[in-house]
């Protein structure tokens, strides 16, 4: 019995997997450039085949499980993280009409899926039956939950300004002006909060090698890539591009720009966000844990809440509500 896989689903999964593979190469190349090194340049021309070599190495590695681990949960955690990264892209519009599902609660769906990612990390750390993995999972869970509250308030601010909760309609509402321009402070807070929620540098404390030995996935061998923050990063870049830089419409409203497909413009904006992610990692040192939690609870939470009150008050006072 054969199960038919729609071409639309493959069109989402395959670019995501290839993008994550070459994102590793891009990250190593950009960081090497910043640090005045060459980076990977042995496998293929300019190191372009390095992701294939890394993937082959991961596939051929022996799947080792700790003898005291809960085997079923230990194997389920990477799969859960991987599946959440895939299903979140179902409501991300890549071009006009180019979206797998377009419900009226698309933005709330994305927020719900991203908040479920903490369960895969907790299961990975707890099922390993390792103190180091459990400590990394606790740190990551506390970090993600702390910043999700600020992200929720930031999304409320955007919804108040644009009106609809449908992902495609949010993009169409930004054809005149990107929401990231009048809400630039909100965009900065959203970007930093996403860095913290995906455990990316300088907020990669769950994977602080000097303290907790690679964090929650320390006991994983070849499945570590499924638990990595790169999948979570790929999960959030689509929503970032839809919310702030206008999604698929061209950057400049020129006749020649309209001849380029919207999916190409969407990809260009995602690549710009990726470069920012990598540049932040190369440029900034790691935070202390108390600084990380203080930034989320004492700075971003009151600022995002105040922003909701101010923006809604201004829109109601001047009758600018969409």
C-alpha positions in Angstrom: 0.0 0.0 0.0 1.4 3.4 -1.1 0.7 6.6 0.7 0.5 9.6 -1.7 2.5 12.5 -0.5 1.2 15.8 -2.0 3.7 17.8 -3.9 3.0 20.8 -1.8 4.2 19.0 1.4 7.4 17.9 -0.4 7.8 21.5 -1.6 7.9 22.6 2.1 10.0 19.8 3.6 12.8 19.5 1.0 13.8 23.2 0.9 13.7 23.2 4.7 16.1 20.3 5.0 18.4 21.6 2.3 18.3 25.1 3.9 19.2 23.8 7.3 22.1 21.8 5.9 23.6 24.7 4.0 22.8 27.1 6.9 25.5 25.3 8.8 27.9 25.9 6.0 26.9 29.6 5.7 27.3 30.0 9.5 30.8 28.6 9.4 31.8 30.7 6.4 30.4 34.0 7.8 32.0 33.4 11.2 35.3 32.5 9.5 35.2 35.7 7.5 34.5 37.8 10.7 37.4 36.0 12.5 39.7 36.3 9.5 39.8 32.6 8.8 39.1 30.5 5.7 36.4 28.2 7.1 35.4 25.0 5.3 37.2 24.8 1.9 38.3 21.2 1.5 35.2 19.2 0.5 34.1 20.5 -3.0 34.7 24.0 -4.5 34.8 26.6 -1.7 33.6 23.9 0.7 30.1 23.7 -0.9 29.9 19.9 -0.4 30.7 20.1 3.3 27.0 19.8 4.3 26.7 16.5 2.3 29.9 15.2 4.0 28.5 16.2 7.4 25.1 14.6 6.7 26.8 11.3 5.5 28.9 11.3 8.6 25.8 11.7 10.8 23.9 8.9 9.0 26.8 6.5 9.4 27.3 7.1 13.1 26.2 4.4 15.5 23.0 5.3 17.3 24.1 5.1 20.9 21.6 5.1 23.7 22.6 5.4 27.4 21.9 2.2 29.3 19.9 4.0 32.0 17.8 6.2 29.6 14.1 5.8 28.9 14.5 4.4 25.4 11.1 5.4 23.9 11.2 9.0 25.2 14.9 9.3 24.3 14.1 8.5 20.7 10.8 10.4 20.5 12.3 13.8 21.6 14.3 14.5 18.4 11.4 13.4 16.2 9.0 15.7 18.1 11.4 18.7 17.7 11.8 17.9 14.0 8.0 17.5 13.3 7.2 20.8 15.1 9.7 22.5 12.8 7.9 21.1 9.8 4.3 21.7 10.7 4.9 25.3 11.6 5.7 26.1 8.0 2.2 25.0 6.8 0.7 28.4 7.4 3.7 30.5 6.2 2.9 32.2 2.8 5.9 32.1 0.4 4.0 34.0 -2.3 0.5 35.1 -3.1 -1.6 31.9 -2.9 1.6 29.8 -2.3 0.7 28.5 1.2 -0.2 25.0 2.3 -3.0 26.0 4.7 -4.3 29.6 5.2 -6.6 29.6 8.3 -7.9 32.7 9.9 -5.8 32.0 13.0 -2.6 31.4 11.2 -0.5 33.7 13.5 -1.9 32.1 16.7 -1.2 28.7 15.2 2.5 29.7 14.7 2.7 31.0 18.2 1.2 27.8 19.6 3.5 25.5 17.6 6.6 27.5 18.6 5.6 27.3 22.3 5.4 23.4 22.0 9.1 23.2 21.2 10.0 23.3 24.9 8.4 19.9 25.4 10.9 18.2 23.0 13.8 19.8 24.9 12.5 18.8 28.3 11.8 15.2 27.2 15.3 15.0 25.7 17.0 16.1 28.9 14.9 14.1 31.3 14.9 10.8 29.3 18.7 10.9 29.0 19.0 10.2 32.7 22.0 12.5 32.9 22.5 15.3 35.2 24.2 17.5 32.6 21.4 16.9 30.0 18.7 17.5 32.6 20.4 20.8 33.8 20.6 22.0 30.2 16.9 21.1 29.6 15.9 23.0 32.7 17.8 26.1 31.6 16.4 25.9 28.1 12.8 25.5 29.4 13.1 28.5 31.8 14.7 30.6 29.0 12.0 29.8 26.4 9.1 30.3 28.7 10.4 33.6 30.0 10.7 35.1 26.5 7.5 33.6 25.1 5.5 36.0 27.2 7.2 38.9 25.6 6.8 37.4 22.2 3.1 37.0 22.7 2.7 40.7 23.7 4.7 41.7 20.7 2.5 39.7 18.4 -0.6 41.4 20.0 1.0 44.8 19.1 1.3 43.7 15.5 -2.2 42.3 15.3 -3.6 45.6 16.7 -1.9 47.5 13.9 -2.7 45.2 11.0 -6.0 43.8 12.0 -6.3 40.3 10.5 -4.8 37.1 12.1 -4.5 35.4 8.7 -0.9 35.1 7.6 -1.5 36.2 4.0 -3.7 39.1 5.0 -1.0 40.3 7.4 1.4 40.4 4.5 -1.1 42.2 2.3 -1.7 44.8 5.0 2.0 45.8 4.8 2.0 46.6 1.1 2.1 50.4 1.8 4.5 50.3 4.7 6.2 47.4 6.5 5.0 47.1 10.1 8.7 46.9 11.1 9.2 50.5 10.3 6.7 52.2 12.6 7.2 49.4 15.1 10.9 49.2 14.8 11.5 48.9 18.6 9.1 46.1 18.7 10.9 44.4 15.8 14.2 44.7 17.7 12.6 43.1 20.8 11.0 40.4 18.7 14.4 39.6 17.0 16.3 39.4 20.3 13.5 37.4 22.0 13.6 34.9 19.1 17.4 34.6 19.6 16.8 33.7 23.2 13.9 31.3 22.5 15.8 29.3 20.0 18.9 29.2 22.3 21.1 31.0 19.8 24.2 33.0 20.7 24.6 35.1 22.8 21.8 33.4 24.6 23.0 29.8 24.1 23.4 29.1 27.8 21.7 25.6 27.6 24.7 24.6 25.4 27.4 26.4 27.4 30.2 23.9 26.9 32.2 25.1 29.9 29.3 24.6 32.3 26.8 22.0 31.2 28.6 20.0 28.5 26.6 20.7 25.3 23.3 21.0 27.1 20.2 18.8 26.7 21.4 16.8 23.7 24.8 15.8 25.2 23.8 12.1 25.2 22.7 12.1 21.5 24.9 10.9 18.7 23.5 11.2 15.2 20.1 12.5 16.3 21.7 15.6 17.8 21.0 17.6 14.6 17.3 17.0 14.9 17.4 18.5 18.4 19.5 21.4 17.3 18.5 25.1 17.4 19.0 25.4 13.7 15.6 23.6 13.1 14.0 26.0 15.6 15.7 28.8 13.8 14.4 27.7 10.4 11.0 27.4 12.1 10.9 31.1 13.2 12.5 32.8 10.2 9.4 32.5 8.0 7.1 34.1 10.6 9.7 36.8 11.2 9.7 37.6 7.5 5.9 37.6 7.2 5.4 39.9 10.3 8.0 42.6 9.8 9.7 43.0 6.4 6.5 42.6 4.4 6.7 38.9 3.3 6.8 38.2 -0.4 6.3 41.7 -1.9 9.4 43.3 -3.4 11.6 45.5 -1.3 11.3 48.5 -3.8 8.1 49.1 -5.7 9.8 49.3 -9.1 8.5 47.8 -12.4 11.5 45.5 -12.7 11.1 44.3 -9.2 7.5 43.0 -9.9 8.9 40.7 -12.6 10.8 38.7 -9.9 8.6 36.0 -8.3 7.4 36.7 -4.7 9.0 33.5 -3.4 12.4 34.9 -4.5 11.9 38.1 -2.5 10.7 36.1 0.4 13.9 34.0 0.3 16.1 37.1 0.0 14.5 38.5 3.2 14.9 35.2 5.0 18.6 35.1 4.0 19.0 38.7 5.4 17.5 37.5 8.7 19.8 34.5 8.7 22.8 36.7 8.2 21.8 38.8 11.2 21.5 35.6 13.3 25.0 34.5 12.3 26.5 38.0 12.7 25.1 38.3 16.2 26.8 35.0 17.1 30.1 36.1 15.7 30.0 39.6 17.3 28.6 39.3 20.8 29.9 37.4 23.8 27.7 35.0 25.8 25.5 36.4 28.5 25.5 35.3 32.1 22.4 33.4 33.1 21.2 36.1 35.5 21.7 38.7 32.8 19.7 36.6 30.3 16.7 36.1 32.7 16.8 39.7 33.9 16.7 41.0 30.3 13.5 39.0 29.6 11.7 39.6 32.8 12.8 43.1 33.9 13.3 44.7 30.5 11.4 43.0 27.6 8.3 42.1 29.6 7.4 45.6 30.9 8.5 47.2 27.6 6.3 44.9 25.5 3.4 45.4 27.8 3.8 49.1 27.7 4.0 49.0 24.0 0.7 47.2 23.7 -1.0 49.9 25.9 0.6 52.8 24.1 -0.1 51.5 20.5 -3.7 50.5 21.3 -4.3 53.9 23.0 -3.0 55.9 20.1 -5.0 53.9 17.6 -8.2 54.2 19.6 -7.7 58.0 20.3 -7.1 58.9 16.6 -9.6 56.2 15.3 -6.9 54.5 13.3 -7.9 50.9 14.2 -8.0 48.7 11.1 
